[in-house]
């Protein structure tokens, strides 16, 4: 067994740091943790990608000076291109007594605590969604009665008195539309996957969005024409792009803004599965807008159900996006600062032995 196989078999994210504190190597687990390929990590300063307080550079220098390992337990670690922060244990060790190279191992605490906590979290989310679905179904019945009663009253009122009944009807319909979204989130079926041209998906989503909230946005594209088909459900992937374009348009408001959509191929990015195996996610889609950015207080939970930064927002749009991408065995990440928000989607390539 060669060194490269052993290196990529390590279950925890591992990095080699050179004498200039730049990343010299990253294993497969590190690629999954950072949601990017080792190719984009190599040559970048370590603490600019692995963000924590206190910063890593003083710890690197201490390990070199003492020539002994350093353990930093239970710290919050941020990752460039990802909004959330993860509690981790950090291990830094010299690789040799010369040259200044270091081994950096980052172990997310959720990995230590095991699958039970993760399962409990998913179960709690599923229960919350199930409760919301049940309430949505029960609330829609009396709303239909309220709407009918308001319309009946309007028939017996002079036209100048219709303002209040019209308000009752319009507000009841708005609530029904919200409840429809809740039910859609819970009832979304598993994707029916086949080879899909992602550029066709983006173009169809663009046409749909340009007739709605994204009509005031200027959209540019930079496509990789050699991109192979992805393995997915075209209708669900269209919904993903529509939701992201709509989200950008809603953030921009009536003044509009600019959205840039870019596709590329990166065969080095891989998804680490729970069983320890990995799968390539070479198809990259970036949707970048110049809006105000995500509110800081929800940035870490932007993909969670019922979390929204907008008044009267449902908090289901990005949660639905995350759910669809997860069920396509892909990854989605976001990086947001005022004036620039980037959503990056990574998807698998269609198997060569599958036909349309």
C-alpha positions in Angstrom: 0.0 0.0 0.0 1.5 3.3 -1.0 1.7 6.5 1.0 -1.0 8.3 -1.1 -3.5 5.5 -0.3 -2.8 5.8 3.4 -3.0 9.6 3.3 -6.4 9.5 1.7 -7.7 6.8 3.9 -7.3 9.0 7.0 -10.9 9.6 8.3 -10.2 13.1 9.6 -9.4 16.2 7.5 -5.6 16.4 7.3 -3.3 19.1 5.8 0.4 19.4 5.3 1.6 23.0 6.1 4.9 24.2 4.6 7.5 26.4 6.1 5.6 29.5 4.8 2.4 28.4 6.6 0.8 27.6 3.2 -1.2 24.4 2.5 1.1 21.9 0.7 -1.3 19.0 0.6 -4.8 18.0 1.7 -6.4 14.5 1.9 -9.9 13.5 0.7 -11.5 14.1 4.0 -10.0 17.6 4.0 -11.5 18.3 0.6 -14.9 17.2 1.9 -14.6 19.3 5.0 -13.6 22.4 3.1 -16.0 21.6 0.2 -13.3 22.3 -2.4 -10.6 20.4 -4.1 -7.0 20.1 -2.9 -5.9 21.9 -6.1 -7.6 25.1 -5.0 -6.2 24.7 -1.4 -2.5 24.1 -2.2 -0.4 27.3 -2.0 -3.0 29.2 0.0 -2.1 30.4 3.5 -3.5 28.0 6.0 -5.2 30.4 8.4 -7.0 32.2 5.5 -8.9 29.0 4.7 -9.1 27.4 8.2 -10.4 30.2 10.3 -10.3 30.1 14.1 -9.6 32.3 17.2 -6.8 32.5 18.1 -5.4 32.2 14.5 -3.3 29.2 13.5 0.0 30.9 12.6 1.2 31.4 16.2 0.4 27.8 16.9 2.4 26.7 13.8 5.4 28.7 15.0 5.1 27.2 18.5 5.2 23.7 17.2 8.2 24.4 15.0 10.1 26.1 17.9 9.3 23.3 20.4 9.4 20.4 17.9 6.5 18.8 19.8 2.8 18.3 19.0 0.2 20.8 20.0 -3.5 19.9 20.8 -6.2 22.5 20.7 -9.6 21.1 21.9 -13.1 22.3 21.3 -12.7 25.4 19.2 -14.9 26.9 16.5 -13.5 26.5 13.0 -14.7 28.5 10.0 -14.1 27.5 6.5 -13.7 29.9 3.5 -16.7 29.5 1.1 -18.9 28.1 3.9 -21.1 30.1 6.2 -21.2 27.8 9.1 -18.7 27.2 11.9 -17.9 23.8 13.2 -16.6 22.8 16.7 -13.4 20.8 16.3 -10.3 19.4 17.9 -7.0 20.5 16.3 -3.8 18.6 16.3 -0.5 20.1 14.9 2.7 18.1 14.8 6.1 18.5 13.1 6.7 16.2 10.2 10.4 16.4 10.7 13.0 18.3 12.7 14.1 20.1 9.5 12.3 22.0 6.8 9.5 23.3 9.0 6.7 21.2 7.5 3.8 20.4 9.8 0.9 18.0 9.9 -2.5 19.7 10.7 -5.4 17.4 11.6 -8.9 18.8 12.1 -11.4 16.6 13.8 -15.0 17.8 13.9 -16.6 17.0 17.2 -19.7 15.7 15.6 -17.5 12.9 14.2 -16.3 12.1 17.8 -19.8 12.1 19.2 -20.9 9.6 16.6 -23.9 9.1 14.5 -26.4 9.2 17.3 -26.3 13.0 17.7 -26.6 13.5 13.9 -29.5 11.1 13.7 -31.2 12.8 16.6 -30.8 16.2 14.9 -32.2 14.9 11.6 -35.0 13.2 13.5 -35.9 16.5 15.3 -35.9 18.3 12.0 -38.1 15.7 10.4 -40.5 15.9 13.4 -40.7 19.7 13.1 -41.5 19.5 9.4 -44.0 16.7 10.0 -45.8 18.9 12.6 -45.8 21.9 10.2 -47.3 19.7 7.5 -50.1 18.5 9.8 -50.8 22.1 10.9 -50.8 23.3 7.3 -53.4 20.7 6.4 -55.6 21.5 9.4 -55.4 25.3 8.9 -56.3 25.2 5.2 -59.8 23.8 5.9 -61.1 26.7 8.2 -59.3 29.2 5.9 -61.5 28.0 3.0 -64.5 28.6 5.2 -63.4 32.1 6.1 -62.8 32.9 2.5 -66.2 31.6 1.5 -67.9 33.6 4.3 -66.1 36.8 3.3 -67.2 36.4 -0.4 -70.8 35.7 0.7 -70.8 38.8 2.9 -69.5 40.9 -0.1 -72.4 39.8 -2.2 -74.8 41.6 0.3 -72.7 44.7 0.8 -72.5 47.8 -1.4 -69.3 48.1 -3.4 -67.9 50.9 -1.3 -67.9 48.5 1.7 -66.0 45.7 -0.1 -62.5 46.9 1.1 -62.6 44.8 4.3 -64.0 41.6 2.7 -61.5 41.9 -0.1 -58.7 42.2 2.5 -60.0 39.1 4.3 -60.0 37.1 1.0 -56.6 38.3 -0.1 -54.9 37.6 3.3 -56.5 34.2 3.5 -55.2 33.3 0.1 -51.8 34.5 1.0 -51.8 32.2 4.1 -52.9 29.3 1.9 -50.0 29.9 -0.5 -47.6 29.8 2.5 -49.1 26.6 3.7 -48.8 25.1 0.2 -45.0 25.8 0.4 -44.8 24.0 3.8 -46.6 21.0 2.3 -44.4 21.1 -0.8 -41.3 21.0 1.3 -42.4 17.9 3.2 -43.9 16.1 0.2 -41.1 16.5 -2.2 -40.5 13.1 -3.7 -37.1 11.5 -4.2 -35.4 12.6 -7.5 -35.9 10.5 -10.6 -32.4 10.6 -11.9 -31.1 10.4 -15.4 -28.4 12.2 -17.5 -29.2 16.0 -17.5 -27.5 18.9 -19.2 -27.0 21.4 -16.5 -26.9 24.3 -18.9 -30.4 23.4 -20.1 -31.5 23.4 -16.5 -30.0 26.8 -15.9 -31.5 28.3 -19.1 -35.0 27.0 -18.3 -34.7 28.3 -14.7 -33.6 31.7 -16.0 -36.6 31.9 -18.4 -38.9 31.0 -15.6 -37.4 33.5 -13.1 -37.2 36.3 -15.7 -41.0 36.3 -15.7 -41.2 36.7 -12.0 -39.2 38.3 -9.2 -35.9 38.1 -11.1 -37.2 40.2 -13.9 -35.4 43.2 -12.6 -32.0 41.4 -12.3 -29.2 41.5 -14.9 -28.0 37.9 -15.4 -24.7 37.0 -17.1 -23.3 33.5 -17.7 -19.9 31.9 -18.1 -20.5 28.3 -19.2 -17.9 25.5 -19.6 -19.0 24.1 -23.0 -17.3 20.8 -22.4 -19.2 20.0 -19.2 -20.6 16.5 -19.2 -24.2 15.6 -18.1 -24.9 15.5 -14.4 -27.0 12.6 -12.8 -30.2 14.2 -11.6 -33.8 15.1 -11.8 -34.1 18.0 -14.2 -37.3 19.4 -12.7 -35.9 19.4 -9.2 -32.6 21.0 -10.3 -34.6 23.7 -12.1 -36.4 24.3 -8.8 -33.0 24.7 -7.1 -31.8 27.3 -9.6 -35.1 29.2 -9.6 -35.0 29.4 -5.8 -31.5 30.7 -5.8 -32.3 33.3 -8.5 -35.5 34.3 -6.6 -33.6 34.6 -3.3 -31.0 36.9 -5.0 -33.8 39.0 -6.5 -35.7 39.3 -3.2 -32.5 40.4 -1.4 -31.8 43.0 -4.1 -35.3 44.5 -3.9 -36.9 46.8 -6.5 -33.6 48.4 -7.5 -32.4 45.1 -9.1 -28.8 43.9 -9.3 -26.5 41.6 -11.1 -26.3 37.8 -11.0 -23.4 35.9 -12.5 -23.8 32.2 -13.2 -20.7 30.1 -13.8 -20.1 26.4 -14.5 -16.9 24.5 -14.4 -15.4 21.0 -14.1 -13.3 19.9 -11.1 -12.6 16.2 -10.9 -10.7 16.5 -7.7 -13.6 17.4 -5.4 -15.2 14.3 -3.8 -18.0 13.6 -1.4 -17.1 11.6 1.7 -19.8 9.1 2.5 -20.7 7.9 6.0 -19.3 4.4 5.2 -15.9 5.9 4.5 -16.1 5.6 0.7 -16.0 8.7 -1.6 -17.6 9.8 -4.8 -16.4 12.5 -7.3 -18.5 15.7 -7.6 -16.9 17.3 -10.7 -19.8 19.5 -11.9 -19.6 22.9 -10.3 -22.2 25.7 -10.5 -21.7 29.1 -9.0 -24.5 31.6 -8.6 -23.1 35.0 -7.5 -25.0 38.2 -6.8 -24.0 41.7 -5.7 -26.8 42.1 -3.1 -26.6 43.1 0.5 -25.4 39.6 1.7 -26.9 37.2 4.2 -27.8 38.6 7.7 -25.0 37.8 10.1 -27.4 36.3 12.7 -28.7 33.6 10.3 -25.6 32.9 8.2 -24.8 29.7 10.0 -28.3 28.3 9.7 -29.4 29.6 6.3 -30.2 26.1 4.9 -32.3 25.2 8.0 -36.1 25.1 7.6 -38.1 28.1 8.8 -34.9 30.3 9.0 -35.4 33.5 7.0 -33.7 37.0 6.9 -36.7 38.6 5.3 -39.9 39.9 6.8 -42.7 37.5 6.0 -40.2 35.1 4.6 -41.1 31.4 5.0 -37.5 30.1 5.5 -38.2 27.2 3.2 -36.6 28.3 -0.1 -33.0 27.6 0.8 -34.0 24.6 2.9 -35.6 23.1 -0.1 -32.5 23.8 -2.2 -30.3 22.0 0.4 -32.7 19.1 0.6 -32.7 18.6 -3.2 -29.0 18.8 -3.5 -28.4 16.4 -0.6 -30.8 13.9 -2.3 -28.8 14.2 -5.5 -25.7 13.2 -3.5 -24.2 16.7 -4.0 -22.9 19.5 -1.9 -24.0 23.2 -1.6 -22.0 25.9 0.2 -22.4 29.7 0.5 -20.0 32.5 1.2 -21.6 35.9 1.8 -20.3 39.4 2.6 -22.1 42.7 1.8 -22.0 43.2 -2.0 -21.2 39.6 -2.8 -23.0 36.3 -2.1 -21.9 33.1 -3.8 -23.8 29.8 -3.7 -21.7 26.9 -5.0 -23.3 23.6 -6.0 -21.2 20.5 -6.6 -22.9 17.6 -8.4 -22.0 14.1 -9.7 -21.4 13.2 -13.3 -23.9 10.9 -15.1 -22.5 7.3 -15.2 -21.2 6.4 -18.6 -23.2 3.2 -18.8 -26.5 5.0 -18.4 -28.5 6.2 -21.4 -31.2 8.9 -21.6 
